[in-house]
Amino acid sequence: MKMRKAWAAGAAIVTLGALGLTGCAGGGGGADDGSTLTMWHNSTTGAGKQYWEDAAAAFHKANPEVTVKVTSIQNEDMDGKLQTAVNSGDMPDIFMARGGGKLADVVKAGKVKDLTKLIDADVKSAFGDAPFSAFTVDGKIYGMPSAVLPGGMFYSKDLFAAAGISGEPSSMDELEGAVDKLKASGVAPIALGAKDAWPAAHWYYFFAVRACDQDVIANLSTKPDFSDKCWLDAAQNLADFAETEPFNDGFLTTSAQQGANSSAGLVANHKAAMELMGAWNVGVIASLTPDQKPLPDLGWFPFPEVSGGKGTPGAMMGGVDGYSCSVDSPDTCEKFLNFVSSKEWQENYAVAFQTIPASQDAMGAVTDPSLIPLMEAYSKAPYVSLWLDTALGQNVGNALNTGVVEMLAGQGDPKKLVDSLANAAARG
């Protein structure tokens, strides 16, 4: 299956202001003597963590003079640790990057290596241009993609059947009808890990893609303008949907991915029927089932269409995970990134993380039934927007995520949310 979509708000990104450099010490650090590479990734358990250990060992076997020291960092801690590393100058050689404005901020700080001419030709050919667009700043490539991660609604087919839901909701009316049936059946309709902020903000992102014209979304990275009425419409649509009480009890204090009581854990253990999330969710849910195997009845459907909006039907929201080299890293850094971008290691990545690899050549390794419809929808999508907080960068993105949670907590309203976005964008 060929999936060569452009990522709106991903290419030719202009920085949106310096990082807010706070937080705890990052640890790690650059290579000691050119023979040791330090790497930060966000896979703390299971097959994903093992993947990076195996990749490091395989690279060392092929290059005995080089040792890759891998460090696992909890996903929600990654941005803060990276900010501190940028501030202190004690950067790891290789670090996880999601592109967009967040990466552009680190580029502006002069801490990222330009990989444009350092990526092997066969890797570029296998990946195509689209995955690299999220890591492109002012025409230069600063990251190697590892996975393509569009989002949508993951759900339990068994819980849907038990509630008498015969089809996948394609409109908000149908989604609200499903919510009512699931409540009546005794399970939480939708799991939400709002404690981590960004999962709650995902709901606003998707409502915005349905409410706003493509040009409005695509220009966010270079022109973060929130004056278009669609931003307020999206916020109001989310507020209206939240009034139906679709989320799990205690969603404001629920984490997204840590443990059986996280939002992913609620789906994994059939305590909630749905979760809005990116393609990585398949692997996260699998790690939280009782037997730590893929959820057999896991399905997926696109975020429902919303009437009255200017958004292009079928448009999606998502991201591209990848890795960057610090500006002072040795040339073995890009050599390692090219190594793990081969067909073999991209196939291993797809299996370990149960996700969609960036390499077109490795797509055959994707076999999970819930990922197949996601890949099909992605291939047909008119465009795919980069996650809004990623596209907007650290400062505006954090204001967005925080504002959504405040609104859902009853501490704000749609107008306050949009005003906070506009103010954050004005500050830069």
C-alpha positions in Angstrom: 0.0 0.0 0.0 1.5 3.3 -1.1 1.1 6.2 1.4 2.7 9.3 0.1 0.7 12.1 1.7 2.0 15.6 2.4 1.8 16.7 6.0 0.1 20.1 6.3 1.8 22.5 8.7 4.8 20.3 8.5 7.1 21.6 5.7 9.2 24.8 5.5 8.5 25.5 9.1 9.4 28.9 10.6 10.3 29.0 14.3 7.7 30.3 16.6 9.9 31.6 19.4 12.5 30.3 21.7 11.9 27.3 24.0 10.8 27.9 27.5 13.9 26.3 29.0 13.0 24.9 32.3 12.7 21.6 34.1 15.0 18.9 35.6 18.4 18.0 34.4 18.4 16.1 31.2 21.2 13.6 31.8 22.7 11.9 28.8 25.2 14.1 27.1 27.2 14.0 23.9 29.6 11.3 22.8 32.5 10.9 25.2 35.2 10.2 22.6 33.5 9.6 19.3 33.1 5.9 20.0 30.0 6.1 22.2 26.7 7.4 21.0 24.1 8.5 23.5 20.5 8.1 22.5 17.2 9.1 24.1 13.9 7.3 23.2 10.5 7.0 24.7 10.0 3.3 24.9 10.2 2.4 28.5 8.8 -1.2 28.5 8.2 -4.3 26.3 9.0 -4.9 22.7 9.6 -1.2 21.9 12.3 -0.9 24.6 13.8 -4.2 23.4 13.8 -3.0 19.8 16.3 -0.2 20.6 18.5 -2.4 22.7 18.6 -5.0 19.8 19.2 -2.3 17.2 22.1 -0.8 19.3 23.6 -4.3 19.7 23.3 -5.1 16.0 24.9 -1.8 15.1 27.8 -2.4 17.5 28.3 -5.9 16.0 28.5 -4.3 12.5 30.7 -1.4 13.8 32.7 -2.8 16.8 34.3 0.5 17.4 31.0 2.2 18.2 28.7 1.6 21.3 25.2 3.0 21.4 24.1 3.8 24.9 20.3 3.9 24.9 18.3 5.7 27.6 14.5 5.2 28.0 12.6 8.3 29.0 8.9 8.4 29.8 7.0 10.0 26.8 5.5 12.8 28.9 8.9 13.7 30.3 10.7 13.8 26.9 10.0 17.5 26.0 11.1 18.8 29.3 14.3 16.9 29.4 15.1 17.9 25.9 14.5 21.6 26.7 16.9 21.3 29.6 19.5 19.6 27.4 19.2 22.4 24.9 19.6 25.0 27.6 22.6 23.3 29.2 24.3 22.2 26.0 24.5 18.7 27.3 22.7 17.1 24.4 22.4 13.4 23.7 23.8 12.5 20.3 20.5 11.1 19.1 17.1 12.2 20.4 13.5 11.5 19.6 11.9 14.2 17.5 8.3 14.8 16.3 9.1 17.6 13.9 7.0 20.7 13.4 7.5 23.9 15.5 8.9 21.9 18.4 11.9 20.7 16.3 12.1 24.1 14.6 12.7 25.7 18.0 15.6 23.4 18.7 17.0 24.1 15.2 16.8 27.8 15.9 18.8 27.2 19.1 21.5 25.7 16.8 21.5 22.3 18.5 20.4 20.0 15.6 22.5 18.6 12.8 21.5 19.2 9.2 20.9 15.7 7.7 19.9 16.8 4.2 23.0 15.4 2.5 23.7 12.6 5.1 20.7 10.4 4.4 21.4 7.4 2.2 19.8 7.5 -1.2 18.1 4.1 -0.8 16.5 5.3 2.4 15.2 8.5 0.8 13.8 6.4 -2.1 12.1 3.9 0.3 10.6 6.6 2.5 9.5 9.0 -0.2 9.3 12.8 0.4 6.2 13.0 2.7 7.6 11.6 6.0 10.6 14.0 5.8 8.4 17.0 5.4 7.6 17.0 9.1 11.4 17.3 9.9 12.1 20.0 7.2 12.9 23.5 8.4 13.7 26.2 5.9 14.3 23.5 3.2 16.7 21.4 5.2 16.1 18.0 6.8 16.8 17.7 10.5 15.3 14.3 11.4 15.0 10.7 10.2 11.4 9.5 10.3 10.7 6.2 12.0 6.9 5.9 11.9 3.9 7.5 10.3 1.1 8.0 12.9 -2.2 9.3 11.7 -5.0 9.3 14.3 -8.6 8.4 14.8 -11.0 6.4 16.9 -9.8 3.0 18.3 -12.6 0.9 19.7 -13.6 -2.5 21.1 -15.7 -4.4 18.6 -17.0 -6.7 21.4 -18.2 -3.8 23.6 -19.9 -2.2 20.5 -21.7 -5.4 19.8 -22.7 -5.9 23.5 -24.2 -2.3 23.4 -26.1 -3.0 20.2 -24.1 -0.7 18.0 -24.2 -2.2 14.5 -21.9 0.2 12.6 -18.9 2.5 13.1 -20.1 6.1 13.7 -19.5 8.4 10.7 -21.1 11.5 12.0 -21.3 13.3 15.4 -24.9 12.3 15.7 -24.0 8.7 15.3 -21.1 9.0 17.7 -23.4 10.6 20.3 -25.9 7.7 19.7 -23.2 5.2 20.3 -22.2 7.0 23.5 -25.8 6.7 24.8 -25.9 2.9 24.1 -22.5 2.3 25.7 -23.6 4.1 28.8 -26.7 2.0 29.0 -24.5 -1.1 28.7 -22.5 -0.2 31.7 -19.1 0.8 30.2 -17.4 4.1 29.8 -18.0 5.2 26.2 -14.7 7.0 25.6 -11.4 6.8 27.5 -9.6 10.1 27.9 -6.2 10.7 29.7 -6.6 14.4 30.3 -4.0 14.4 33.0 -1.4 14.5 30.3 -3.2 17.3 28.5 -2.3 16.4 24.9 -4.9 13.6 24.7 -7.6 16.0 25.6 -6.3 18.5 23.1 -6.5 15.9 20.4 -10.3 16.3 20.5 -9.9 20.0 19.7 -7.4 19.3 17.0 -9.9 17.0 15.2 -12.8 19.3 15.6 -10.6 22.1 14.2 -9.8 20.0 11.1 -13.5 19.5 10.6 -14.3 23.2 11.1 -11.4 25.0 9.4 -10.5 25.2 5.8 -7.3 23.4 4.8 -5.4 26.6 4.2 -6.1 27.8 7.7 -4.6 24.6 9.1 -1.7 24.5 6.7 -0.5 28.0 7.5 -0.3 27.5 11.3 3.4 26.9 11.4 4.3 30.1 9.5 1.2 32.2 10.4 -0.4 31.1 13.7 -3.5 33.2 13.3 -6.6 32.2 15.3 -8.9 35.0 14.1 -10.9 32.8 11.7 -14.3 31.9 13.2 -13.7 28.2 12.7 -11.4 28.1 15.7 -14.2 29.3 18.0 -16.7 26.9 16.2 -14.3 24.0 16.9 -14.1 24.9 20.5 -17.9 25.2 20.8 -18.4 21.9 19.1 -16.0 20.2 21.6 -17.8 21.9 24.5 -21.1 20.7 23.2 -19.9 17.2 22.8 -18.3 17.2 26.3 -21.7 18.1 27.7 -23.0 14.7 26.7 -20.5 13.3 29.3 -18.9 10.8 26.9 -15.6 10.3 28.9 -14.7 8.0 31.7 -15.2 9.0 35.3 -12.2 10.9 36.5 -10.8 11.6 33.0 -9.2 14.8 34.2 -6.9 12.8 36.5 -6.4 9.8 34.2 -3.0 9.4 32.5 -2.9 8.3 28.9 -0.5 5.4 28.7 0.8 4.4 32.1 -0.8 1.3 33.7 -4.1 -0.5 33.6 -6.0 2.6 34.8 -4.7 4.8 32.1 -7.0 5.7 29.1 -5.3 3.1 26.9 -5.5 0.6 29.8 -9.2 1.1 30.1 -9.6 0.1 26.5 -7.1 -2.7 26.9 -9.2 -4.1 29.8 -12.6 -3.5 28.3 -13.6 -0.9 30.8 -14.0 1.8 28.1 -15.1 1.3 24.5 -13.2 4.0 22.5 -10.2 6.2 22.6 -9.2 9.0 20.2 -5.4 8.5 19.6 -2.6 8.1 17.1 -1.5 4.9 15.4 0.9 4.1 18.2 -2.1 3.2 20.4 -2.2 -0.3 19.0 1.1 -1.2 20.6 0.3 0.7 23.8 -3.0 -1.1 24.3 -1.3 -4.4 23.6 1.2 -3.8 26.4 -1.6 -3.2 28.8 -3.9 -6.2 28.2 -3.9 -8.9 30.8 -1.7 -11.2 28.6 0.3 -8.3 27.1 -0.8 -9.3 23.6 -2.8 -7.3 21.0 -6.4 -6.7 21.8 -8.2 -9.2 19.5 -11.3 -7.1 19.0 -9.6 -3.8 18.5 -11.0 -1.8 15.6 -10.6 1.7 14.1 -12.7 4.3 12.4 -12.0 7.9 11.3 -13.0 10.8 13.4 -16.6 11.5 12.5 -17.6 14.3 10.1 -19.0 17.4 11.7 -21.8 19.2 9.9 -21.5 22.9 9.1 -17.7 23.1 9.0 -15.4 24.2 6.2 -13.0 21.2 6.7 -12.3 18.9 3.8 -14.2 15.6 4.3 -11.7 12.8 5.1 -8.9 15.1 6.3 -6.9 13.6 9.1 -4.7 14.6 11.9 -1.5 12.8 12.8 2.2 12.9 13.2 5.6 11.4 12.2 7.9 10.1 14.9 11.6 10.2 14.2 15.1 10.9 15.5 17.5 13.7 15.2 21.3 14.1 15.7 22.7 16.9 17.9 24.8 19.4 16.1 28.0 18.2 17.8 27.4 14.4 17.3 30.0 12.4 15.4 29.2 11.0 11.9 28.4 7.7 13.5 25.1 9.3 14.5 23.7 9.6 11.0 25.3 6.2 10.2 23.2 4.7 13.0 20.0 6.4 11.8 20.6 5.1 8.3 21.2 1.7 9.7 17.8 1.5 11.6 16.1 2.9 8.5 16.9 -0.2 6.4 14.0 -2.4 5.3 14.9 -5.0 7.9 15.0 -2.7 10.8 11.9 -0.8 9.7 10.0 -4.1 9.5 11.3 -4.9 13.0 10.1 -1.5 14.1 6.6 -2.1 12.7 6.4 -5.4 14.6 7.9 -4.2 17.9 5.8 -1.1 18.1 2.7 -2.5 16.2 2.6 0.6 14.1 3.1 2.0 10.6 6.7 2.3 9.5 8.0 5.3 7.6 9.5 3.1 4.9 7.2 2.1 2.0 9.3 -1.0 1.6 8.4 -2.2 5.1 4.6 -1.8 5.0 4.2 -5.5 4.5 5.1 -6.0 8.1 1.9 -4.3 9.2 -0.6 -7.0 10.0 -2.7 -5.8 12.9 -6.4 -5.7 11.8 -7.0 -2.3 13.4 -4.1 -0.7 11.5 -5.3 -1.9 8.0 -8.3 0.5 7.9 -6.2 3.3 9.3 -3.7 2.8 6.5 -6.4 2.8 3.9 -8.0 6.0 5.3 -4.6 7.6 5.3 -3.9 6.7 1.7 -7.2 8.2 0.6 -7.1 11.3 2.8 -7.1 14.7 0.9 -4.4 15.9 3.4 -3.0 15.1 6.8 -2.3 17.8 9.3 0.5 17.6 11.8 -0.7 17.5 15.4 -1.4 21.1 16.2 0.8 21.3 19.3 3.7 19.9 17.3 3.1 22.2 14.4 2.7 25.3 16.7 5.8 24.7 18.8 6.4 24.5 22.5 5.0 27.7 23.7 1.8 28.0 21.7 1.3 24.2 21.7 1.4 24.1 25.4 -1.1 27.0 25.7 -3.4 25.1 23.4 -3.2 21.8 25.3 -3.6 23.5 28.7 -6.5 25.6 27.5 -8.4 22.6 26.3 -8.1 20.9 29.6 -9.2 24.0 31.5 -12.3 24.2 29.3 -13.2 20.6 29.9 -12.6 21.1 33.6 -15.2 23.9 33.6 -12.5 26.6 34.2 -12.9 28.2 30.8 -15.1 28.4 27.8 -14.6 28.3 24.0 -13.9 32.0 23.8 -11.3 31.9 26.5 -9.6 28.9 24.8 -9.3 30.8 21.5 -8.2 34.0 23.2 -5.4 32.1 25.0 -4.2 30.7 21.7 -4.2 34.1 20.1 -2.3 35.6 23.0 0.3 32.9 23.1 0.8 33.3 19.3 1.2 37.0 19.7 3.9 36.5 22.4 5.7 34.1 20.1 
